[in-house]
Amino acid sequence: MKFFICSEDPDCAPYVEAENIAEAKEKMCESCIEAWPEDFECDGPIEADPSKIFAIEASQNLLIKLGNYIHKMKQSIMELISAIDNSTFCEECCDKGNACSICPWFQNKSKALKLLKQEEE
């Protein structure tokens, strides 16, 4: 599949996907012909580099950012799980049954939760 844009207005016009120029002209030019005066002659659509089409470029950038975000969130969640699983309560906390602020478990959990919060922002 190729991408085509209007030769008369390449910066603003939407693009169409087509196998060839004839198909692109059929998809793109019908609405345009109605808007222009009868004596106007158009050169028809031209093939465009997909990386130069703003909508495609923007969606690719969004997918890349989303992928990076998901990767960072996964790392943060894994760190959180690891921090909680690999930590132990201090003696005082074991006696009370809950974590104090100096407990390694509490500190690791706090660190992991901060990482998650940073990734959400």
N, C-alpha and C positions, 0 to 999 in steps of 0.2 A: 504494500500500500504506500502511496506517495502523498505528499501534502502540497496543496496548491493555494495560492493567494491571488487576490485581484491585482492585475498589473497596473490599474489606474490608481489604486489606493492601498499600496502594500503595507503601510504602517497601521492602518485602522481597520481594514476589512477583516472579517473572520476568515478562517481557513476551512478548506474542505479536504476530506480524504477521498482519494480516487485512484483507480488503476492507471488512468491516462488523462491527457488534456481534454479529450472529447467528453469523458464522463464528468470531469471537474467542471467543464463549461456548462454542462446540463444541470449540475447541482447548484452552481454558483450564479450563473449569469441571468437566469430567468427573472429573478426578483429585481436585479439591477437594470435590466433592459426596460422594465416598466417605469422605473424612476427617472431615466434619462430621456432627453428629447429624441425625437425620431431620427434626426440627422447625426446623432452621436454614434461614433463607431469605436468599439472597444477592441483591444488586442487579445482579449480573453485572459484566462488565468495563467499564472506562471508557477512553475514548480518552486517550492520553498524548502530550505534547509530546516528540518524539524527543530533544531536547537535555536533557531532564530525566531520561532513563533512563540510569542509571550505566554500564551495559555499553556502550551506544552512545557515550556521552560519552567513556569511557575509550578505546575503540577509535579514535575520531576524534583524541583527543589523542596516542595512540601513533602514528597515521599522520602527524600533523603533525610530531611529534618525529623520526620516522624520515625524513621528507622533508627536514627541516632538516639532519639528520645527513648524509644522502647529498649534499646540496648543499654542505655544508662540506667533506666528504671530496673531492668533485670539485674544489672550488677548491684544496684543498691539493695534490692530485695534479697539477693544472695548474700550480701554482706550482713544484712539484718539477721537472716536465718543463721548464718555462721556465728555471728556475735552472740546470739541468744543460746545457740546449741553448745558453743565452746566455752561459755562463761560459767563461773560458779559463784554461789553466794559466799560472802564472808562468814566467819563463825557467828558473828552477832546476828546476821540476817537469818542464818539457818535456825537459830534458836527462836527468832520471832516469826519466821515464816513469810517474811516479805523483804524487799530489797531496800537498802539504805543508799544514800547518794555516793558513798565511797566504794560500794560493792562493784567488782569488775563486771558483773552481769548488767547492773544498772547503767554503768558508764558505756559499755558497748552497745546496749540497747539505745541509749540516748544518742550516741554517735550515729548509729544506723538510721534512726528516725530523722535526725538532722539531714543526713544525706538524701533520704527520700523527700523531705520537704524542699531541699534545694532543687532537686530534679523536677518537682512539680511546678516550680516557679519558672 
